């Protein structure tokens, strides 16, 4: 498809007719996924022996949908992720004793803190959920994406009916 425009030549008082090739824009239409068109799958990840940060980074990427070609930043187009063996996670160095999880009660002098070991002893699931939550957007979309992540201690989980595909998380790091 050709178009012609008139271009004035500023060095003299003549006009030149320029031929411009235009591209059919319909063949280059960008497809933006939304909640209804997203192709969501169930993925199962084994956390045994993996480092907490590397696991959380891969889980956040899968839950957000960044590994897909149809990734859309403003939509929940990620997969459902089931993390197993949360009680067999590893931390490197002295992080078990020196890494602090700080919260505040809302009252004066109400700052409370737990080490990673104390939080792990209370509930190993919360350790992974906090790490994944920190790697997601800090808005309503991040909360929605975090609800697609299911963490369990041990091998058993109630999502067998969805037939989750077991993957190696190291491929997504």
VMD Tcl script that builds the backbone (N, CA, C; Angstrom):
set m [mol new atoms 519]
animate dup $m
set s [atomselect $m all]
$s set {name element resname resid chain x y z} {
  {N N UNK 1 A 0.842 -1.160 0.000}
  {CA C UNK 1 A 0.000 0.000 0.000}
  {C C UNK 1 A 0.896 1.234 0.000}
  {N N UNK 2 A 0.732 2.126 -0.950}
  {CA C UNK 2 A 1.577 3.302 -1.086}
  {C C UNK 2 A 0.792 4.570 -0.818}
  {N N UNK 3 A 1.477 5.537 -0.232}
  {CA C UNK 3 A 0.904 6.856 -0.015}
  {C C UNK 3 A 1.888 7.889 -0.522}
  {N N UNK 4 A 1.378 9.046 -0.873}
  {CA C UNK 4 A 2.225 10.129 -1.351}
  {C C UNK 4 A 1.986 11.364 -0.503}
  {N N UNK 5 A 3.070 12.034 -0.143}
  {CA C UNK 5 A 2.928 13.296 0.567}
  {C C UNK 5 A 3.752 14.359 -0.149}
  {N N UNK 6 A 3.389 15.590 0.061}
  {CA C UNK 6 A 4.087 16.698 -0.560}
  {C C UNK 6 A 5.070 17.254 0.459}
  {N N UNK 7 A 6.368 17.303 0.103}
  {CA C UNK 7 A 7.408 17.755 0.994}
  {C C UNK 7 A 8.037 19.012 0.421}
  {N N UNK 8 A 7.961 20.130 1.133}
  {CA C UNK 8 A 8.587 21.334 0.592}
  {C C UNK 8 A 10.100 21.256 0.731}
  {N N UNK 9 A 10.794 21.682 -0.299}
  {CA C UNK 9 A 12.238 21.743 -0.270}
  {C C UNK 9 A 12.601 23.121 0.276}
  {N N UNK 10 A 13.239 23.171 1.417}
  {CA C UNK 10 A 13.464 24.438 2.077}
  {C C UNK 10 A 14.607 25.243 1.458}
  {N N UNK 11 A 15.405 24.615 0.614}
  {CA C UNK 11 A 16.520 25.336 -0.012}
  {C C UNK 11 A 16.069 26.117 -1.234}
  {N N UNK 12 A 14.974 25.727 -1.800}
  {CA C UNK 12 A 14.447 26.476 -2.944}
  {C C UNK 12 A 12.935 26.492 -2.817}
  {N N UNK 13 A 12.277 27.082 -3.721}
  {CA C UNK 13 A 10.829 27.203 -3.661}
  {C C UNK 13 A 10.132 26.125 -4.477}
  {N N UNK 14 A 10.726 24.946 -4.503}
  {CA C UNK 14 A 10.104 23.846 -5.240}
  {C C UNK 14 A 9.553 22.839 -4.245}
  {N N UNK 15 A 8.612 22.056 -4.706}
  {CA C UNK 15 A 8.017 21.001 -3.884}
  {C C UNK 15 A 8.324 19.653 -4.505}
  {N N UNK 16 A 8.525 18.676 -3.671}
  {CA C UNK 16 A 8.849 17.335 -4.134}
  {C C UNK 16 A 7.760 16.377 -3.664}
  {N N UNK 17 A 7.356 15.468 -4.514}
  {CA C UNK 17 A 6.367 14.465 -4.150}
  {C C UNK 17 A 7.112 13.221 -3.661}
  {N N UNK 18 A 6.885 12.822 -2.389}
  {CA C UNK 18 A 7.576 11.671 -1.811}
  {C C UNK 18 A 6.646 10.474 -1.744}
  {N N UNK 19 A 7.189 9.328 -2.087}
  {CA C UNK 19 A 6.432 8.080 -2.027}
  {C C UNK 19 A 6.762 7.386 -0.706}
  {N N UNK 20 A 5.732 7.049 0.090}
  {CA C UNK 20 A 5.915 6.391 1.387}
  {C C UNK 20 A 5.210 5.045 1.357}
  {N N UNK 21 A 5.938 4.014 1.742}
  {CA C UNK 21 A 5.340 2.694 1.866}
  {C C UNK 21 A 4.771 2.564 3.278}
  {N N UNK 22 A 3.511 2.220 3.371}
  {CA C UNK 22 A 2.898 2.017 4.674}
  {C C UNK 22 A 2.674 0.529 4.889}
  {N N UNK 23 A 2.651 0.133 6.148}
  {CA C UNK 23 A 2.504 -1.269 6.517}
  {C C UNK 23 A 1.078 -1.498 6.995}
  {N N UNK 24 A 0.532 -2.627 6.604}
  {CA C UNK 24 A -0.788 -2.997 7.080}
  {C C UNK 24 A -0.692 -3.260 8.582}
  {N N UNK 25 A -1.305 -2.420 9.403}
  {CA C UNK 25 A -1.138 -2.511 10.852}
  {C C UNK 25 A -1.852 -3.707 11.455}
  {N N UNK 26 A -2.828 -4.274 10.773}
  {CA C UNK 26 A -3.558 -5.400 11.344}
  {C C UNK 26 A -2.698 -6.655 11.461}
  {N N UNK 27 A -1.673 -6.783 10.625}
  {CA C UNK 27 A -0.825 -7.964 10.709}
  {C C UNK 27 A 0.144 -7.883 11.886}
  {N N UNK 28 A 0.286 -6.701 12.487}
  {CA C UNK 28 A 1.191 -6.528 13.606}
  {C C UNK 28 A 0.450 -6.210 14.898}
  {N N UNK 29 A -0.726 -6.743 15.062}
  {CA C UNK 29 A -1.557 -6.459 16.228}
  {C C UNK 29 A -0.962 -7.137 17.463}
  {N N UNK 30 A -0.734 -6.381 18.510}
  {CA C UNK 30 A -0.220 -6.928 19.764}
  {C C UNK 30 A -1.371 -7.520 20.558}
  {N N UNK 31 A -1.196 -8.757 20.974}
  {CA C UNK 31 A -2.238 -9.434 21.734}
  {C C UNK 31 A -1.940 -9.244 23.211}
  {N N UNK 32 A -2.882 -8.688 23.936}
  {CA C UNK 32 A -2.733 -8.451 25.361}
  {C C UNK 32 A -3.636 -9.421 26.109}
  {N N UNK 33 A -3.027 -10.257 26.941}
  {CA C UNK 33 A -3.805 -11.256 27.692}
  {C C UNK 33 A -4.550 -10.580 28.835}
  {N N UNK 34 A -5.685 -11.132 29.194}
  {CA C UNK 34 A -6.404 -10.668 30.378}
  {C C UNK 34 A -6.822 -11.882 31.199}
  {N N UNK 35 A -7.593 -11.650 32.232}
  {CA C UNK 35 A -7.954 -12.725 33.157}
  {C C UNK 35 A -8.714 -13.849 32.454}
  {N N UNK 36 A -9.531 -13.503 31.477}
  {CA C UNK 36 A -10.356 -14.511 30.800}
  {C C UNK 36 A -9.560 -15.290 29.745}
  {N N UNK 37 A -8.614 -14.638 29.075}
  {CA C UNK 37 A -7.897 -15.302 27.979}
  {C C UNK 37 A -6.592 -15.964 28.421}
  {N N UNK 38 A -6.221 -15.814 29.684}
  {CA C UNK 38 A -4.963 -16.397 30.162}
  {C C UNK 38 A -5.055 -17.925 30.181}
  {N N UNK 39 A -4.010 -18.571 29.694}
  {CA C UNK 39 A -3.924 -20.036 29.687}
  {C C UNK 39 A -3.193 -20.466 30.956}
  {N N UNK 40 A -3.940 -20.728 32.018}
  {CA C UNK 40 A -3.333 -21.085 33.296}
  {C C UNK 40 A -3.155 -22.598 33.409}
  {N N UNK 41 A -1.993 -22.999 33.909}
  {CA C UNK 41 A -1.694 -24.406 34.127}
  {C C UNK 41 A -1.352 -24.611 35.600}
  {N N UNK 42 A -1.346 -25.868 36.028}
  {CA C UNK 42 A -0.936 -26.225 37.374}
  {C C UNK 42 A 0.472 -26.784 37.306}
  {N N UNK 43 A 1.380 -26.228 38.106}
  {CA C UNK 43 A 2.782 -26.625 38.104}
  {C C UNK 43 A 3.163 -27.039 39.524}
  {N N UNK 44 A 3.926 -28.111 39.621}
  {CA C UNK 44 A 4.379 -28.627 40.912}
  {C C UNK 44 A 5.890 -28.484 41.000}
  {N N UNK 45 A 6.378 -27.926 42.114}
  {CA C UNK 45 A 7.807 -27.688 42.319}
  {C C UNK 45 A 8.229 -28.367 43.610}
  {N N UNK 46 A 9.357 -29.081 43.568}
  {CA C UNK 46 A 9.898 -29.723 44.766}
  {C C UNK 46 A 10.984 -28.820 45.341}
  {N N UNK 47 A 10.803 -28.377 46.594}
  {CA C UNK 47 A 11.724 -27.428 47.222}
  {C C UNK 47 A 12.849 -28.104 47.987}
  {N N UNK 48 A 12.892 -29.405 48.004}
  {CA C UNK 48 A 13.893 -30.124 48.804}
  {C C UNK 48 A 15.302 -29.787 48.333}
  {N N UNK 49 A 16.116 -29.296 49.270}
  {CA C UNK 49 A 17.516 -29.019 48.977}
  {C C UNK 49 A 17.777 -27.734 48.225}
  {N N UNK 50 A 16.755 -26.930 47.943}
  {CA C UNK 50 A 16.951 -25.697 47.197}
  {C C UNK 50 A 17.150 -24.518 48.135}
  {N N UNK 51 A 17.870 -23.518 47.658}
  {CA C UNK 51 A 18.073 -22.290 48.410}
  {C C UNK 51 A 16.781 -21.473 48.387}
  {N N UNK 52 A 16.460 -20.817 49.493}
  {CA C UNK 52 A 15.189 -20.106 49.634}
  {C C UNK 52 A 15.010 -19.019 48.581}
  {N N UNK 53 A 15.997 -18.164 48.383}
  {CA C UNK 53 A 15.865 -17.062 47.442}
  {C C UNK 53 A 15.744 -17.523 46.004}
  {N N UNK 54 A 16.519 -18.520 45.617}
  {CA C UNK 54 A 16.444 -19.030 44.249}
  {C C UNK 54 A 15.095 -19.701 43.983}
  {N N UNK 55 A 14.612 -20.447 44.964}
  {CA C UNK 55 A 13.295 -21.070 44.827}
  {C C UNK 55 A 12.209 -19.999 44.701}
  {N N UNK 56 A 12.246 -18.999 45.587}
  {CA C UNK 56 A 11.224 -17.949 45.583}
  {C C UNK 56 A 11.252 -17.158 44.279}
  {N N UNK 57 A 12.434 -16.923 43.745}
  {CA C UNK 57 A 12.555 -16.201 42.481}
  {C C UNK 57 A 11.898 -16.979 41.340}
  {N N UNK 58 A 12.155 -18.274 41.272}
  {CA C UNK 58 A 11.546 -19.095 40.225}
  {C C UNK 58 A 10.045 -19.234 40.394}
  {N N UNK 59 A 9.580 -19.396 41.632}
  {CA C UNK 59 A 8.144 -19.527 41.896}
  {C C UNK 59 A 7.429 -18.222 41.541}
  {N N UNK 60 A 8.030 -17.076 41.896}
  {CA C UNK 60 A 7.423 -15.782 41.573}
  {C C UNK 60 A 7.338 -15.586 40.063}
  {N N UNK 61 A 8.355 -16.025 39.345}
  {CA C UNK 61 A 8.348 -15.896 37.890}
  {C C UNK 61 A 7.251 -16.757 37.262}
  {N N UNK 62 A 7.087 -17.980 37.774}
  {CA C UNK 62 A 6.038 -18.868 37.260}
  {C C UNK 62 A 4.648 -18.345 37.617}
  {N N UNK 63 A 4.472 -17.874 38.844}
  {CA C UNK 63 A 3.165 -17.392 39.287}
  {C C UNK 63 A 2.784 -16.097 38.566}
  {N N UNK 64 A 3.758 -15.272 38.249}
  {CA C UNK 64 A 3.488 -14.005 37.550}
  {C C UNK 64 A 3.235 -14.234 36.072}
  {N N UNK 65 A 3.816 -15.295 35.497}
  {CA C UNK 65 A 3.613 -15.599 34.082}
  {C C UNK 65 A 4.687 -15.035 33.186}
  {N N UNK 66 A 5.826 -14.657 33.755}
  {CA C UNK 66 A 6.887 -14.042 32.961}
  {C C UNK 66 A 7.564 -15.021 32.013}
  {N N UNK 67 A 7.359 -16.304 32.209}
  {CA C UNK 67 A 7.965 -17.302 31.339}
  {C C UNK 67 A 7.137 -17.525 30.076}
  {N N UNK 68 A 5.972 -16.909 29.982}
  {CA C UNK 68 A 5.076 -17.110 28.843}
  {C C UNK 68 A 5.248 -16.004 27.809}
  {N N UNK 69 A 4.982 -16.339 26.570}
  {CA C UNK 69 A 5.055 -15.323 25.519}
  {C C UNK 69 A 3.874 -14.361 25.587}
  {N N UNK 70 A 2.805 -14.763 26.239}
  {CA C UNK 70 A 1.623 -13.906 26.358}
  {C C UNK 70 A 1.632 -13.099 27.652}
  {N N UNK 71 A 2.820 -12.875 28.246}
  {CA C UNK 71 A 2.913 -12.134 29.502}
  {C C UNK 71 A 2.383 -10.722 29.334}
  {N N UNK 72 A 1.519 -10.323 30.260}
  {CA C UNK 72 A 0.977 -8.973 30.287}
  {C C UNK 72 A 1.190 -8.422 31.696}
  {N N UNK 73 A 1.875 -7.283 31.834}
  {CA C UNK 73 A 2.242 -6.803 33.171}
  {C C UNK 73 A 1.060 -6.467 34.076}
  {N N UNK 74 A -0.073 -6.066 33.499}
  {CA C UNK 74 A -1.189 -5.604 34.326}
  {C C UNK 74 A -2.247 -6.666 34.569}
  {N N UNK 75 A -1.996 -7.914 34.151}
  {CA C UNK 75 A -3.007 -8.969 34.298}
  {C C UNK 75 A -2.406 -10.186 34.992}
  {N N UNK 76 A -3.267 -10.937 35.652}
  {CA C UNK 76 A -2.856 -12.188 36.287}
  {C C UNK 76 A -2.904 -13.284 35.238}
  {N N UNK 77 A -1.789 -13.497 34.551}
  {CA C UNK 77 A -1.751 -14.503 33.484}
  {C C UNK 77 A -0.755 -15.614 33.811}
  {N N UNK 78 A -0.353 -15.724 35.081}
  {CA C UNK 78 A 0.600 -16.751 35.492}
  {C C UNK 78 A -0.074 -18.077 35.779}
  {N N UNK 79 A 0.729 -19.032 36.209}
  {CA C UNK 79 A 0.249 -20.377 36.485}
  {C C UNK 79 A -0.021 -20.551 37.982}
  {N N UNK 80 A -0.745 -21.623 38.294}
  {CA C UNK 80 A -0.915 -22.037 39.680}
  {C C UNK 80 A 0.319 -22.855 40.051}
  {N N UNK 81 A 0.984 -22.509 41.149}
  {CA C UNK 81 A 2.226 -23.178 41.528}
  {C C UNK 81 A 2.028 -23.871 42.874}
  {N N UNK 82 A 2.329 -25.168 42.914}
  {CA C UNK 82 A 2.260 -25.961 44.140}
  {C C UNK 82 A 3.691 -26.284 44.548}
  {N N UNK 83 A 4.103 -25.793 45.722}
  {CA C UNK 83 A 5.459 -26.023 46.227}
  {C C UNK 83 A 5.389 -27.095 47.312}
  {N N UNK 84 A 6.171 -28.158 47.134}
  {CA C UNK 84 A 6.199 -29.272 48.085}
  {C C UNK 84 A 7.514 -29.269 48.860}
  {N N UNK 85 A 7.534 -29.965 49.981}
  {CA C UNK 85 A 8.716 -30.124 50.834}
  {C C UNK 85 A 9.259 -28.781 51.322}
  {N N UNK 86 A 8.386 -27.925 51.815}
  {CA C UNK 86 A 8.817 -26.628 52.331}
  {C C UNK 86 A 9.693 -26.789 53.568}
  {N N UNK 87 A 9.601 -27.912 54.235}
  {CA C UNK 87 A 10.404 -28.134 55.436}
  {C C UNK 87 A 11.829 -28.570 55.109}
  {N N UNK 88 A 12.163 -28.748 53.840}
  {CA C UNK 88 A 13.512 -29.170 53.454}
  {C C UNK 88 A 14.253 -28.073 52.693}
  {N N UNK 89 A 13.853 -26.820 52.927}
  {CA C UNK 89 A 14.477 -25.689 52.258}
  {C C UNK 89 A 15.818 -25.390 52.930}
  {N N UNK 90 A 16.732 -24.721 52.203}
  {CA C UNK 90 A 18.033 -24.399 52.764}
  {C C UNK 90 A 18.270 -22.893 52.712}
  {N N UNK 91 A 19.058 -22.412 53.664}
  {CA C UNK 91 A 19.567 -21.044 53.657}
  {C C UNK 91 A 21.084 -21.129 53.742}
  {N N UNK 92 A 21.784 -20.239 53.069}
  {CA C UNK 92 A 23.243 -20.286 53.049}
  {C C UNK 92 A 23.826 -19.390 54.130}
  {N N UNK 93 A 25.061 -19.661 54.502}
  {CA C UNK 93 A 25.768 -18.831 55.474}
  {C C UNK 93 A 25.123 -18.871 56.849}
  {N N UNK 94 A 25.104 -17.713 57.512}
  {CA C UNK 94 A 24.554 -17.603 58.867}
  {C C UNK 94 A 23.125 -17.077 58.856}
  {N N UNK 95 A 22.439 -17.193 57.726}
  {CA C UNK 95 A 21.108 -16.594 57.606}
  {C C UNK 95 A 20.084 -17.221 58.537}
  {N N UNK 96 A 20.271 -18.464 58.922}
  {CA C UNK 96 A 19.309 -19.079 59.847}
  {C C UNK 96 A 19.246 -18.295 61.155}
  {N N UNK 97 A 20.384 -17.751 61.601}
  {CA C UNK 97 A 20.432 -17.040 62.887}
  {C C UNK 97 A 20.426 -15.523 62.737}
  {N N UNK 98 A 20.886 -14.987 61.597}
  {CA C UNK 98 A 21.040 -13.543 61.467}
  {C C UNK 98 A 19.948 -12.862 60.648}
  {N N UNK 99 A 19.232 -13.593 59.823}
  {CA C UNK 99 A 18.164 -12.985 59.027}
  {C C UNK 99 A 16.949 -12.752 59.915}
  {N N UNK 100 A 16.457 -11.505 59.940}
  {CA C UNK 100 A 15.347 -11.144 60.811}
  {C C UNK 100 A 14.092 -10.847 60.004}
  {N N UNK 101 A 12.968 -11.292 60.510}
  {CA C UNK 101 A 11.651 -10.956 59.958}
  {C C UNK 101 A 10.981 -10.044 60.982}
  {N N UNK 102 A 10.852 -8.769 60.629}
  {CA C UNK 102 A 10.377 -7.759 61.569}
  {C C UNK 102 A 8.933 -7.393 61.246}
  {N N UNK 103 A 8.123 -7.257 62.298}
  {CA C UNK 103 A 6.740 -6.804 62.157}
  {C C UNK 103 A 6.449 -5.835 63.289}
  {N N UNK 104 A 5.327 -5.168 63.218}
  {CA C UNK 104 A 4.954 -4.212 64.251}
  {C C UNK 104 A 3.506 -4.444 64.634}
  {N N UNK 105 A 3.235 -4.418 65.942}
  {CA C UNK 105 A 1.883 -4.688 66.428}
  {C C UNK 105 A 0.947 -3.512 66.203}
  {N N UNK 106 A 1.501 -2.308 66.048}
  {CA C UNK 106 A 0.680 -1.119 65.906}
  {C C UNK 106 A 0.619 -0.301 67.174}
  {N N UNK 107 A 1.133 -0.830 68.267}
  {CA C UNK 107 A 1.184 -0.120 69.535}
  {C C UNK 107 A 2.591 0.444 69.747}
  {N N UNK 108 A 2.724 1.483 70.576}
  {CA C UNK 108 A 4.066 2.041 70.840}
  {C C UNK 108 A 4.989 0.974 71.429}
  {N N UNK 109 A 6.177 0.897 70.884}
  {CA C UNK 109 A 7.145 -0.100 71.346}
  {C C UNK 109 A 6.782 -1.507 70.936}
  {N N UNK 110 A 5.959 -1.647 69.909}
  {CA C UNK 110 A 5.443 -2.962 69.535}
  {C C UNK 110 A 6.180 -3.643 68.412}
  {N N UNK 111 A 7.446 -3.296 68.194}
  {CA C UNK 111 A 8.202 -3.953 67.135}
  {C C UNK 111 A 8.622 -5.345 67.591}
  {N N UNK 112 A 8.284 -6.345 66.807}
  {CA C UNK 112 A 8.617 -7.737 67.115}
  {C C UNK 112 A 9.469 -8.295 65.977}
  {N N UNK 113 A 10.361 -9.191 66.301}
  {CA C UNK 113 A 11.199 -9.783 65.268}
  {C C UNK 113 A 11.406 -11.261 65.545}
  {N N UNK 114 A 11.562 -12.007 64.481}
  {CA C UNK 114 A 11.861 -13.436 64.536}
  {C C UNK 114 A 13.049 -13.702 63.627}
  {N N UNK 115 A 13.920 -14.614 64.034}
  {CA C UNK 115 A 14.980 -15.035 63.128}
  {C C UNK 115 A 14.382 -16.036 62.137}
  {N N UNK 116 A 15.121 -16.322 61.089}
  {CA C UNK 116 A 14.646 -17.278 60.087}
  {C C UNK 116 A 14.432 -18.654 60.721}
  {N N UNK 117 A 15.292 -19.027 61.652}
  {CA C UNK 117 A 15.151 -20.334 62.309}
  {C C UNK 117 A 13.890 -20.391 63.160}
  {N N UNK 118 A 13.590 -19.307 63.886}
  {CA C UNK 118 A 12.380 -19.274 64.710}
  {C C UNK 118 A 11.125 -19.331 63.843}
  {N N UNK 119 A 11.116 -18.582 62.729}
  {CA C UNK 119 A 9.969 -18.607 61.824}
  {C C UNK 119 A 9.816 -19.981 61.183}
  {N N UNK 120 A 10.938 -20.600 60.821}
  {CA C UNK 120 A 10.915 -21.936 60.224}
  {C C UNK 120 A 10.384 -22.959 61.210}
  {N N UNK 121 A 10.782 -22.851 62.479}
  {CA C UNK 121 A 10.310 -23.786 63.498}
  {C C UNK 121 A 8.806 -23.624 63.746}
  {N N UNK 122 A 8.314 -22.375 63.696}
  {CA C UNK 122 A 6.879 -22.129 63.870}
  {C C UNK 122 A 6.084 -22.661 62.685}
  {N N UNK 123 A 6.477 -22.242 61.471}
  {CA C UNK 123 A 5.735 -22.616 60.268}
  {C C UNK 123 A 6.634 -22.457 59.047}
  {N N UNK 124 A 7.177 -23.541 58.487}
  {CA C UNK 124 A 8.069 -23.436 57.329}
  {C C UNK 124 A 7.368 -22.875 56.080}
  {N N UNK 125 A 6.057 -23.009 56.034}
  {CA C UNK 125 A 5.305 -22.503 54.878}
  {C C UNK 125 A 5.418 -20.980 54.801}
  {N N UNK 126 A 5.346 -20.298 55.956}
  {CA C UNK 126 A 5.393 -18.838 55.981}
  {C C UNK 126 A 6.726 -18.297 55.488}
  {N N UNK 127 A 7.799 -19.048 55.692}
  {CA C UNK 127 A 9.113 -18.617 55.232}
  {C C UNK 127 A 9.135 -18.490 53.710}
  {N N UNK 128 A 8.593 -19.481 53.018}
  {CA C UNK 128 A 8.559 -19.443 51.554}
  {C C UNK 128 A 7.550 -18.414 51.064}
  {N N UNK 129 A 6.384 -18.323 51.707}
  {CA C UNK 129 A 5.375 -17.354 51.277}
  {C C UNK 129 A 5.883 -15.924 51.413}
  {N N UNK 130 A 6.603 -15.612 52.481}
  {CA C UNK 130 A 7.159 -14.268 52.661}
  {C C UNK 130 A 8.200 -13.957 51.590}
  {N N UNK 131 A 9.020 -14.949 51.245}
  {CA C UNK 131 A 10.051 -14.737 50.227}
  {C C UNK 131 A 9.422 -14.508 48.857}
  {N N UNK 132 A 8.388 -15.272 48.523}
  {CA C UNK 132 A 7.720 -15.109 47.222}
  {C C UNK 132 A 6.971 -13.779 47.187}
  {N N UNK 133 A 6.301 -13.429 48.278}
  {CA C UNK 133 A 5.545 -12.172 48.333}
  {C C UNK 133 A 6.454 -10.966 48.111}
  {N N UNK 134 A 7.682 -11.025 48.618}
  {CA C UNK 134 A 8.623 -9.931 48.438}
  {C C UNK 134 A 9.089 -9.760 47.009}
  {N N UNK 135 A 8.886 -10.770 46.160}
  {CA C UNK 135 A 9.317 -10.711 44.769}
  {C C UNK 135 A 8.167 -10.447 43.808}
  {N N UNK 136 A 6.996 -10.136 44.331}
  {CA C UNK 136 A 5.822 -9.834 43.509}
  {C C UNK 136 A 5.498 -8.347 43.623}
  {N N UNK 137 A 4.666 -7.816 42.720}
  {CA C UNK 137 A 4.291 -6.397 42.809}
  {C C UNK 137 A 3.607 -6.085 44.132}
  {N N UNK 138 A 3.838 -4.889 44.637}
  {CA C UNK 138 A 3.275 -4.472 45.929}
  {C C UNK 138 A 1.942 -3.760 45.713}
  {N N UNK 139 A 0.963 -4.469 45.173}
  {CA C UNK 139 A -0.366 -3.902 44.918}
  {C C UNK 139 A -1.402 -5.025 44.903}
  {N N UNK 140 A -2.613 -4.713 44.446}
  {CA C UNK 140 A -3.679 -5.720 44.425}
  {C C UNK 140 A -3.332 -6.889 43.513}
  {N N UNK 141 A -2.631 -6.602 42.422}
  {CA C UNK 141 A -2.245 -7.671 41.503}
  {C C UNK 141 A -1.292 -8.643 42.192}
  {N N UNK 142 A -0.355 -8.126 42.980}
  {CA C UNK 142 A 0.565 -8.990 43.712}
  {C C UNK 142 A -0.162 -9.892 44.693}
  {N N UNK 143 A -1.185 -9.354 45.360}
  {CA C UNK 143 A -1.979 -10.169 46.289}
  {C C UNK 143 A -2.737 -11.265 45.551}
  {N N UNK 144 A -3.273 -10.933 44.379}
  {CA C UNK 144 A -3.996 -11.919 43.579}
  {C C UNK 144 A -3.056 -13.016 43.090}
  {N N UNK 145 A -1.858 -12.638 42.654}
  {CA C UNK 145 A -0.887 -13.620 42.168}
  {C C UNK 145 A -0.430 -14.526 43.310}
  {N N UNK 146 A -0.244 -13.950 44.512}
  {CA C UNK 146 A 0.187 -14.761 45.648}
  {C C UNK 146 A -0.859 -15.798 46.034}
  {N N UNK 147 A -2.132 -15.524 45.757}
  {CA C UNK 147 A -3.171 -16.508 46.066}
  {C C UNK 147 A -3.123 -17.708 45.120}
  {N N UNK 148 A -2.311 -17.632 44.049}
  {CA C UNK 148 A -2.143 -18.758 43.125}
  {C C UNK 148 A -0.959 -19.645 43.508}
  {N N UNK 149 A -0.296 -19.326 44.627}
  {CA C UNK 149 A 0.847 -20.115 45.092}
  {C C UNK 149 A 0.405 -20.920 46.314}
  {N N UNK 150 A 0.614 -22.231 46.264}
  {CA C UNK 150 A 0.221 -23.130 47.346}
  {C C UNK 150 A 1.475 -23.834 47.845}
  {N N UNK 151 A 1.776 -23.682 49.144}
  {CA C UNK 151 A 2.991 -24.244 49.732}
  {C C UNK 151 A 2.601 -25.298 50.761}
  {N N UNK 152 A 3.272 -26.454 50.719}
  {CA C UNK 152 A 2.973 -27.559 51.636}
  {C C UNK 152 A 4.262 -28.169 52.152}
  {N N UNK 153 A 4.229 -28.620 53.408}
  {CA C UNK 153 A 5.341 -29.400 53.933}
  {C C UNK 153 A 5.052 -30.864 53.597}
  {N N UNK 154 A 6.046 -31.553 53.122}
  {CA C UNK 154 A 5.854 -32.956 52.746}
  {C C UNK 154 A 5.468 -33.093 51.278}
  {N N UNK 155 A 5.192 -34.344 50.890}
  {CA C UNK 155 A 4.913 -34.668 49.487}
  {C C UNK 155 A 3.437 -34.587 49.120}
  {N N UNK 156 A 2.540 -34.652 50.101}
  {CA C UNK 156 A 1.097 -34.718 49.828}
  {C C UNK 156 A 0.496 -33.323 49.689}
  {N N UNK 157 A -0.471 -33.211 48.765}
  {CA C UNK 157 A -1.207 -31.960 48.607}
  {C C UNK 157 A -2.597 -32.267 48.056}
  {N N UNK 158 A -3.576 -31.387 48.296}
  {CA C UNK 158 A -4.956 -31.649 47.875}
  {C C UNK 158 A -5.266 -31.274 46.431}
  {N N UNK 159 A -4.251 -31.013 45.612}
  {CA C UNK 159 A -4.492 -30.566 44.233}
  {C C UNK 159 A -4.180 -31.661 43.208}
  {N N UNK 160 A -4.295 -32.918 43.606}
  {CA C UNK 160 A -4.014 -34.023 42.679}
  {C C UNK 160 A -5.005 -34.043 41.524}
  {N N UNK 161 A -6.239 -33.593 41.760}
  {CA C UNK 161 A -7.261 -33.600 40.709}
  {C C UNK 161 A -6.933 -32.684 39.545}
  {N N UNK 162 A -6.114 -31.642 39.789}
  {CA C UNK 162 A -5.731 -30.721 38.712}
  {C C UNK 162 A -4.571 -31.257 37.888}
  {N N UNK 163 A -3.994 -32.382 38.304}
  {CA C UNK 163 A -2.864 -33.022 37.615}
  {C C UNK 163 A -1.735 -32.022 37.353}
  {N N UNK 164 A -1.089 -31.514 38.417}
  {CA C UNK 164 A -0.019 -30.539 38.208}
  {C C UNK 164 A 1.187 -31.162 37.521}
  {N N UNK 165 A 1.777 -30.387 36.622}
  {CA C UNK 165 A 2.951 -30.832 35.871}
  {C C UNK 165 A 4.182 -30.571 36.732}
  {N N UNK 166 A 4.954 -31.611 37.019}
  {CA C UNK 166 A 6.145 -31.474 37.853}
  {C C UNK 166 A 7.300 -30.948 37.002}
  {N N UNK 167 A 7.929 -29.857 37.474}
  {CA C UNK 167 A 9.024 -29.260 36.707}
  {C C UNK 167 A 10.241 -29.073 37.603}
  {N N UNK 168 A 11.399 -28.880 36.962}
  {CA C UNK 168 A 12.633 -28.544 37.664}
  {C C UNK 168 A 12.724 -27.020 37.683}
  {N N UNK 169 A 12.712 -26.433 38.863}
  {CA C UNK 169 A 12.683 -24.972 38.991}
  {C C UNK 169 A 13.984 -24.335 38.490}
  {N N UNK 170 A 15.077 -25.086 38.456}
  {CA C UNK 170 A 16.356 -24.529 38.010}
  {C C UNK 170 A 16.318 -24.083 36.548}
  {N N UNK 171 A 15.388 -24.617 35.774}
  {CA C UNK 171 A 15.274 -24.205 34.376}
  {C C UNK 171 A 14.686 -22.815 34.236}
  {N N UNK 172 A 14.039 -22.302 35.285}
  {CA C UNK 172 A 13.377 -20.996 35.225}
  {C C UNK 172 A 14.112 -19.922 36.001}
  {N N UNK 173 A 15.331 -20.193 36.427}
  {CA C UNK 173 A 16.105 -19.194 37.183}
  {C C UNK 173 A 16.896 -18.308 36.271}
}
mol reanalyze $m
mol bondsrecalc $m
mol representation Tube
mol addrep $m
